[in-house]
Amino acid sequence: MFSWGAPVRDFERQKGKQMLDKMGSPPLGPTAPVGETLLAGVAIAIELPPSQHQLAVERWDAVRGYIERHDSPLAGRVQLFYPQGSMAIRSTIKSRKRADGFDIDVVAELSIGAALPAEVLNLLFQAINGKPGSRYHGMVERQSRCVTVYYSDGMHLDITPSQLVDENDPRRSFIFHAKAEEPASLHRRILMNSYGFVERFNTNASIDLAFAMAYAKRVQDSELIRAEAESKPVPSHSTIEGGKSSTVVALQLLKRNRNIRYEKRPGRIPPSVMMACFALEAAVPGNSIGGALEAISACMLSALEQANKDGVLVDVRNPACMEERFTDRWPENLQAQRICMDDLRHFRSQLAGLFSEQVGLDKKRDLLVAMFGESPAQTVVNEYAARMGRAIQGGERSVAKTGRVITGLGVSTPAIIRPALSQPRSHTFYGTATKNR
């Protein structure tokens, strides 16, 4: 069982607080570190826009209602609908390509008795696909654990059927694994509690008011569901909700970087829910985006390095349901694990460069392009340069070659401080060692 040492953790937390105090300026204010300002801009650029968020909510509601229609094989058998994954913790990001769209993850808690895994998945498929000529017919595909509705604009909705294990232990449920091409002997029920994880994440990675207000303002400047069956609404967009935590913003950036790195690689990618688990562990109130990125990447890298040292695959568990493994399908082998470790080391080196006073704005732009893609990076740097140019022309401030802001005449801002590494707290979501397979 992996665990951080308490003395080291407390020291790093205190050091992180001292470093943040030194920064002095309001979050994302005019004297914020250049790297922090650029990261915020990229995060806003890759965030799902309000229009797409609203469309996702509307589609979720429409599918829910359709599954419950009077002639559906699941009429009266849906106990609860609730979001899981990125939409539930507000970390959904845009795809690099329009055709790839993005996914909405939903759990449909069903009353289905002792049905076999394949029967449950087939029943949900039939309920959504319907008859020829019906609303979703031909748009639906049955997967090994969920049923997917594909839309022409690239968006897709993944509905995972579940069955409550115990009414006195709400949302601890079974989901069903059944590949159509496999014999029934390999089909199985899998224990999970995605609802509990989302609750824990949203509580512990809660919004820091000062940061959230500053972030929400930047989002705005740049540009309740009711049902027959009970349902839990998709969280509102950050422009409505009043921003989000630096932990969630950092998680979005890490997911974007992962997508960039794995775009042309074969095989599976590190699962978002695993990354969210590390983000939860590394969450520190009042942290900056850069500080959160460093803390999360350090937490993740340390766990992977320890597993690699032991010659096993990393085993990350849902802290709300220890029987649920977030790493049951990735990494496939030690090589996949090492590739991710190399990516994290490279990312941390790039992050250090982004906050270095020795690195000019042109080089920072190149780093952003490599980390998050050309489109958002170039746009953000151009906007930052234009904004600083207007300020200089107005005599409000001057800017060093690194992009560091100097306000007033003869008065300079404090040197840019590299975000502190906020050491994650001790955790218990690592399971027993998983032998290399």
C-alpha positions in Angstrom: 0.0 0.0 0.0 1.6 3.3 -1.1 1.5 6.3 1.1 3.2 9.7 1.4 5.3 10.3 4.5 3.5 12.7 6.8 6.6 14.9 7.8 7.5 15.5 4.2 3.9 16.1 3.3 3.5 18.7 6.0 6.7 20.5 5.1 5.8 20.7 1.4 2.3 22.0 2.3 3.8 24.7 4.4 6.3 25.6 1.8 3.5 25.7 -0.8 1.6 28.1 1.3 4.6 30.4 1.8 5.3 30.5 -1.9 1.7 31.3 -2.7 1.7 34.1 -0.1 4.9 35.6 -1.7 3.0 35.9 -5.0 0.8 38.4 -3.2 -1.3 39.4 -6.2 -4.9 38.3 -6.7 -5.3 35.1 -8.7 -4.8 35.7 -12.4 -4.4 39.4 -11.8 -2.2 41.8 -13.9 0.9 40.8 -12.0 0.3 37.1 -11.9 3.2 35.0 -13.3 3.3 34.9 -17.1 3.1 31.1 -17.0 0.0 31.2 -14.9 -1.7 33.7 -17.1 -0.9 31.6 -20.2 -2.1 28.4 -18.6 -5.4 30.0 -17.7 -5.8 31.2 -21.3 -5.2 27.7 -22.7 -7.6 26.1 -20.2 -10.3 28.5 -21.3 -9.6 27.8 -24.9 -9.9 24.0 -24.5 -12.9 24.1 -22.2 -16.2 22.9 -23.6 -18.1 26.1 -24.6 -21.5 26.9 -23.0 -23.4 26.1 -26.2 -22.0 22.6 -26.4 -22.4 22.1 -22.7 -26.1 23.0 -23.1 -26.5 20.7 -26.1 -25.0 17.9 -24.0 -27.5 18.5 -21.2 -30.4 18.6 -23.7 -29.3 15.3 -25.3 -28.9 13.6 -21.9 -32.4 14.6 -21.0 -33.8 13.5 -24.4 -32.2 10.0 -24.2 -33.3 9.6 -20.6 -36.9 10.3 -21.6 -36.8 8.1 -24.6 -35.6 5.1 -22.6 -38.6 5.6 -20.3 -41.2 5.8 -23.1 -44.3 3.7 -22.6 -43.4 1.0 -25.1 -39.7 0.8 -24.0 -38.6 -2.6 -22.7 -37.2 -0.6 -19.7 -40.4 1.4 -19.0 -40.8 1.8 -15.3 -37.5 0.0 -14.6 -35.2 3.0 -14.5 -34.5 3.9 -10.9 -32.0 6.8 -11.3 -30.0 8.6 -14.0 -26.8 10.4 -13.0 -23.7 11.7 -14.7 -20.3 10.2 -14.2 -16.8 11.0 -15.5 -15.7 14.4 -16.8 -19.1 16.1 -17.0 -19.8 15.2 -13.4 -16.6 16.9 -12.1 -16.6 19.7 -14.7 -13.4 18.7 -16.5 -14.8 18.0 -20.0 -12.6 19.4 -22.7 -13.0 20.0 -26.4 -11.6 17.5 -28.9 -8.8 18.7 -31.2 -10.8 17.6 -34.2 -14.5 18.4 -34.6 -15.3 14.9 -35.9 -14.0 13.4 -32.7 -16.5 15.3 -30.6 -16.6 14.5 -26.9 -18.4 12.0 -24.7 -21.0 12.3 -22.0 -20.9 9.5 -19.4 -24.2 8.5 -17.8 -25.2 5.8 -15.4 -28.7 4.3 -15.7 -29.6 2.5 -12.5 -32.0 -0.3 -13.4 -34.4 -2.6 -11.7 -33.6 -5.9 -13.5 -33.5 -8.7 -11.1 -31.0 -11.5 -11.7 -30.4 -10.8 -15.4 -27.2 -11.9 -17.0 -24.6 -9.2 -18.0 -25.2 -9.7 -21.7 -29.0 -9.6 -21.2 -28.8 -6.2 -19.4 -26.6 -4.6 -22.1 -28.8 -6.0 -24.9 -31.9 -4.8 -23.1 -30.5 -1.2 -22.8 -29.5 -1.4 -26.5 -33.0 -2.4 -27.6 -34.5 0.3 -25.4 -32.5 3.1 -27.1 -32.1 1.8 -30.6 -35.8 1.2 -31.0 -37.6 0.2 -34.1 -36.5 1.1 -37.7 -37.4 4.7 -38.3 -37.5 5.6 -34.6 -35.5 8.5 -33.1 -32.1 6.8 -32.4 -32.3 3.7 -34.6 -29.0 3.2 -36.4 -27.2 5.7 -34.1 -26.6 3.2 -31.3 -23.8 0.7 -30.6 -23.6 -1.9 -27.9 -20.2 -1.9 -26.2 -18.7 -4.3 -23.6 -19.9 -2.2 -20.6 -22.1 0.5 -22.0 -24.4 1.5 -24.9 -23.3 4.5 -27.0 -25.4 6.9 -29.0 -23.4 8.6 -31.7 -24.4 12.1 -33.1 -23.5 13.5 -36.5 -21.5 16.3 -35.0 -19.1 13.9 -33.2 -20.7 14.0 -29.7 -21.5 10.7 -28.2 -23.4 9.6 -25.1 -22.3 6.5 -23.2 -25.0 5.0 -21.0 -23.7 2.4 -18.5 -26.4 0.2 -17.0 -26.0 -0.6 -13.3 -27.8 -2.4 -10.5 -27.8 -1.2 -6.9 -26.1 -3.7 -4.6 -27.8 -2.6 -1.4 -30.5 0.1 -0.9 -28.8 1.0 2.4 -25.6 1.7 0.6 -26.7 4.0 -2.1 -24.9 4.1 -5.5 -22.6 1.2 -4.7 -23.6 -0.8 -7.7 -22.7 -3.6 -10.2 -22.0 -2.7 -13.8 -21.9 -5.4 -16.5 -19.0 -6.6 -18.7 -20.0 -8.7 -21.7 -18.1 -8.6 -25.0 -20.4 -9.9 -27.7 -17.7 -12.1 -29.2 -16.7 -13.7 -25.9 -18.3 -16.8 -24.3 -20.8 -16.2 -21.5 -18.3 -17.7 -19.1 -16.1 -14.6 -19.4 -19.0 -12.2 -18.8 -19.1 -10.7 -15.3 -20.5 -8.1 -12.9 -18.1 -5.4 -11.7 -18.5 -3.5 -8.4 -18.3 0.3 -8.7 -19.4 3.5 -7.1 -18.8 6.4 -9.6 -21.4 8.5 -7.8 -19.4 8.2 -4.5 -16.1 9.2 -6.3 -17.7 12.2 -7.9 -19.1 13.3 -4.5 -15.7 12.9 -2.9 -13.9 14.7 -5.8 -16.3 17.7 -5.8 -16.1 18.0 -2.0 -12.3 17.8 -1.7 -11.4 19.7 -4.9 -13.9 22.4 -4.0 -13.9 25.8 -5.5 -11.5 28.4 -4.0 -13.6 31.6 -4.1 -10.9 34.0 -5.1 -9.5 31.8 -7.9 -13.0 30.8 -9.1 -14.2 34.3 -9.4 -11.0 35.3 -11.3 -11.3 32.3 -13.6 -15.0 32.8 -14.2 -14.4 36.4 -15.2 -11.7 35.3 -17.7 -14.1 32.8 -19.2 -16.8 35.4 -19.5 -14.5 37.9 -20.9 -13.2 35.6 -23.6 -16.4 34.6 -24.6 -32.4 21.8 -13.8 -33.3 18.7 -15.3 -36.7 17.2 -14.3 -37.7 13.6 -15.2 -40.2 10.8 -14.7 -37.5 8.7 -13.0 -35.4 10.5 -10.5 -32.3 12.1 -12.0 -29.2 14.0 -10.9 -28.5 17.1 -13.1 -25.3 17.6 -15.1 -23.3 20.3 -13.3 -23.6 23.8 -14.8 -21.0 25.4 -17.1 -18.3 27.4 -15.3 -19.7 30.7 -16.7 -22.9 30.0 -14.8 -21.6 28.3 -11.7 -19.0 30.9 -11.0 -15.8 29.4 -12.1 -14.0 26.2 -10.9 -11.1 25.1 -8.8 -7.5 25.2 -9.9 -7.4 21.4 -9.4 -10.1 20.9 -12.1 -8.5 23.4 -14.4 -5.1 21.6 -14.0 -6.8 18.3 -14.7 -8.3 19.6 -17.9 -4.8 20.7 -19.0 -3.3 17.4 -18.2 -6.0 15.6 -20.1 -5.3 17.8 -23.1 -1.6 17.0 -22.9 -2.3 13.3 -22.7 -4.5 13.5 -25.8 -1.7 15.3 -27.6 0.9 12.7 -26.6 -1.3 9.7 -27.4 -2.9 11.0 -30.6 -0.9 8.7 -32.9 0.0 5.9 -30.5 -1.7 2.5 -30.7 -3.4 1.0 -27.7 -5.3 2.5 -24.7 -4.6 5.9 -23.1 -4.2 6.6 -19.4 -7.8 6.7 -18.1 -9.3 10.1 -17.2 -10.8 8.7 -14.0 -7.4 7.6 -12.8 -6.0 11.0 -13.5 -8.9 12.5 -11.6 -8.1 10.3 -8.7 -4.5 11.6 -8.6 -5.9 15.2 -8.9 -8.2 14.5 -5.9 -5.2 13.3 -3.9 -3.1 16.3 -4.8 -5.8 18.9 -4.3 -4.7 21.8 -2.1 -7.0 24.8 -1.3 -5.8 28.1 -2.7 -3.3 26.5 -5.1 -2.5 28.1 -8.5 -2.9 26.4 -11.8 0.8 25.8 -12.1 1.0 24.6 -8.6 -1.8 22.2 -9.1 -0.2 20.9 -12.3 3.0 20.2 -10.6 1.3 18.6 -7.6 -0.9 16.3 -9.7 1.9 15.3 -12.1 4.2 14.6 -9.2 1.6 12.4 -7.4 1.0 10.4 -10.6 4.6 10.1 -11.5 5.6 8.9 -8.0 2.9 6.2 -8.0 4.0 4.9 -11.5 7.7 5.0 -10.6 7.0 3.0 -7.4 5.0 0.4 -9.3 7.7 0.2 -12.0 10.4 -0.2 -9.3 8.4 -3.1 -7.9 8.0 -4.7 -11.4 4.2 -4.4 -11.2 1.4 -2.4 -12.9 0.1 0.5 -11.0 -3.2 -0.3 -9.2 -5.4 2.7 -8.5 -8.7 2.2 -6.6 -11.8 4.2 -6.2 -11.5 5.7 -2.6 -15.3 5.5 -2.4 -15.4 1.8 -3.4 -12.0 0.0 -2.9 -13.2 -3.0 -5.0 -13.4 -0.8 -8.1 -10.1 -0.6 -10.0 -9.6 2.5 -12.1 -6.6 0.8 -13.8 -8.3 -2.5 -14.8 -7.6 -1.9 -18.5 -4.6 0.4 -18.5 -1.6 0.0 -18.4 -1.6 -3.1 -20.5 2.0 -3.8 -19.7 5.1 -2.3 -18.1 6.1 -0.7 -21.4 2.9 1.3 -21.5 3.5 2.3 -17.9 7.0 3.5 -18.7 5.8 5.6 -21.7 3.5 7.4 -19.4 6.3 8.0 -16.9 8.4 9.5 -19.6 5.6 11.8 -20.7 5.1 13.0 -17.2 8.8 13.8 -16.7 8.8 15.7 -20.0 5.7 17.6 -19.0 7.2 18.6 -15.7 10.3 19.9 -17.5 8.2 21.9 -19.9 6.2 23.3 -17.0 9.4 24.5 -15.3 10.4 26.3 -18.5 7.0 27.9 -18.8 7.6 29.6 -15.4 11.3 30.4 -15.8 12.4 34.0 -16.0 15.2 32.9 -18.2 12.8 31.8 -20.9 11.4 34.4 -23.3 7.8 34.7 -24.5 8.6 33.2 -27.9 10.0 30.1 -26.2 7.1 30.0 -23.8 4.8 29.9 -26.9 6.8 27.0 -28.3 6.4 25.1 -25.0 2.7 25.8 -25.0 2.3 24.5 -28.5 4.2 21.3 -27.6 2.2 20.8 -24.4 -1.3 21.7 -25.6 -1.4 22.0 -29.4 -0.8 24.9 -31.7 -4.3 26.4 -32.0 -5.0 27.3 -28.3 -1.3 28.1 -27.6 -0.8 30.5 -30.4 -4.2 32.2 -29.8 -3.4 32.7 -26.1 0.1 34.1 -26.6 -1.2 36.4 -29.3 -3.9 37.7 -27.0 -1.4 38.1 -24.1 1.1 40.0 -26.3 -1.7 42.3 -27.7 -3.0 43.0 -24.2 0.5 43.9 -22.9 1.1 46.0 -26.0 -1.9 48.1 -25.3 -0.9 48.5 -21.7 2.6 49.7 -22.7 1.2 52.2 -25.2 -1.0 53.5 -22.5 1.9 53.9 -20.1 0.4 51.6 -17.6 3.2 49.1 -17.4 6.3 47.7 -19.2 7.0 44.1 -20.0 10.3 42.2 -19.8 11.4 40.0 -22.7 10.2 37.0 -20.7 6.7 38.6 -20.7 7.0 39.6 -17.0 4.9 42.6 -16.2 6.5 45.7 -14.6 3.8 48.0 -13.3 4.3 51.7 -12.7 7.4 53.8 -13.2 10.5 52.5 -11.4 8.4 49.9 -9.6 8.8 46.3 -10.5 6.7 43.3 -9.5 8.2 40.6 -7.4 10.2 38.0 -9.4 8.0 35.3 -10.9 7.9 32.4 -8.4 7.8 28.9 -9.7 4.6 27.3 -8.4 5.2 25.4 -5.3 5.0 21.6 -5.3 2.1 20.9 -2.9 2.7 17.4 -1.6 -0.4 15.2 -1.9 -1.9 13.9 1.3 -1.7 10.3 2.5 -4.1 8.1 0.6 -5.5 4.6 0.5 -6.7 4.2 -3.1 -3.8 2.0 -4.1 -4.7 -1.7 -4.1 -2.5 -4.7 -3.9 0.2 -5.2 -6.5 -0.8 -6.3 -9.9 1.6 -8.6 -11.6 2.8 -7.7 -15.1 0.5 -9.2 -17.8 
